[in-house]
Amino acid sequence: MSKFVLIVLGAATVTFLATGGHTLFPGIARHPQGNIGTSCRIKGNISINSGERIYHVPGQEYYDETRISPQYGERWFCSEEDAQAAGWRRARR
């Protein structure tokens, strides 16, 4: 391969990665179970303080403030049964 081709491929790769292109399917990145739609609204959050796996359902005190970060192992669930089966407990508030 010529140097020009290598430079172009390298630049394209850097641009692709720098702009978040490594996430080919953004829905899957946000929701590890795939494109879950609107029915999977239970937030599986990992406590910063204790590392405990806690899920929040709509209407609970901190539901709106809770953010899901899949890169830290947090995830969405479609039912409380799914969350409990995966080893998560319901938030107390």
Phi, psi and omega per residue, in radians:
M1 nan 2.537 3.139
S2 -1.364 2.809 3.117
K3 -1.059 -0.660 -3.133
F4 -1.035 -0.810 -3.136
V5 -1.091 -0.747 3.123
L6 -1.105 -0.702 3.118
I7 -1.136 -0.770 3.135
V8 -1.109 -0.796 3.116
L9 -1.091 -0.731 3.112
G10 -1.096 -0.795 3.133
A11 -1.119 -0.711 3.127
A12 -1.128 -0.702 3.118
T13 -1.118 -0.806 3.125
V14 -1.057 -0.788 3.134
T15 -1.101 -0.772 3.127
F16 -1.008 -0.847 -3.117
L17 -1.248 -0.691 -3.092
A18 -1.170 -0.476 -3.118
T19 -1.661 0.193 3.124
G20 1.451 0.243 -3.114
G21 -1.156 -0.277 3.115
H22 -1.128 -0.268 3.071
T23 -1.663 1.536 -3.091
L24 -1.219 -0.512 -3.123
F25 -2.181 1.524 -3.045
P26 -1.004 -0.546 3.107
G27 -1.103 -0.657 3.122
I28 -1.239 -0.615 3.125
A29 -1.140 -0.667 3.135
R30 -1.317 -0.625 -3.069
H31 -2.232 1.762 -3.034
P32 -0.950 -0.419 3.138
Q33 -1.426 0.109 -3.118
G34 1.822 -2.815 -3.138
N35 -1.341 1.642 -2.963
I36 -1.476 -0.214 -3.131
G37 1.250 -2.752 -3.060
T38 -1.656 -0.120 -3.096
S39 -1.376 -0.328 -3.126
C40 -1.737 1.539 -3.028
R41 -2.014 0.183 3.130
I42 -1.534 2.191 -3.049
K43 -1.677 2.063 3.074
G44 -1.627 1.883 -3.031
N45 -1.993 2.506 3.079
I46 -1.844 2.180 -3.110
S47 -1.109 2.284 3.094
I48 -1.153 -0.666 -3.064
N49 -1.299 -0.801 -3.014
S50 -1.924 -0.293 -3.065
G51 1.394 0.052 -3.121
E52 -1.204 2.500 3.139
R53 -1.632 2.001 -3.034
I54 -2.202 2.389 3.057
Y55 -1.933 2.598 -3.118
H56 -2.111 2.339 3.101
V57 -1.856 2.685 3.121
P58 -0.930 2.384 3.138
G59 1.740 -0.308 3.104
Q60 -1.283 2.787 -2.998
E61 -0.924 -0.799 -3.054
Y62 -1.841 0.248 -3.088
Y63 -0.991 -0.888 -3.071
D64 -1.124 -0.570 -3.124
E65 -1.390 -0.364 -3.072
T66 -1.257 2.232 3.103
R67 -1.966 2.455 3.141
I68 -1.749 2.225 3.125
S69 -2.098 1.610 -3.103
P70 -0.974 -0.531 -3.127
Q71 -1.128 -0.279 3.102
Y72 -1.841 0.213 3.099
G73 1.597 0.039 3.111
E74 -1.384 2.738 -3.049
R75 -2.775 3.021 3.088
W76 -1.781 2.598 3.062
F77 -2.199 2.662 3.130
C78 -1.644 -0.310 3.108
S79 -2.651 2.769 3.080
E80 -1.129 -0.589 3.115
E81 -1.070 -0.727 3.100
D82 -1.075 -0.763 -3.126
A83 -1.111 -0.802 -3.131
Q84 -1.141 -0.699 3.122
A85 -1.111 -0.491 3.126
A86 -1.496 -0.006 3.076
G87 1.658 0.312 3.134
W88 -1.752 2.651 3.087
R89 -1.983 2.717 3.136
R90 -1.253 2.478 3.071
A91 -1.121 2.536 -3.105
R92 -1.297 -0.455 -3.121
R93 -2.120 nan nan
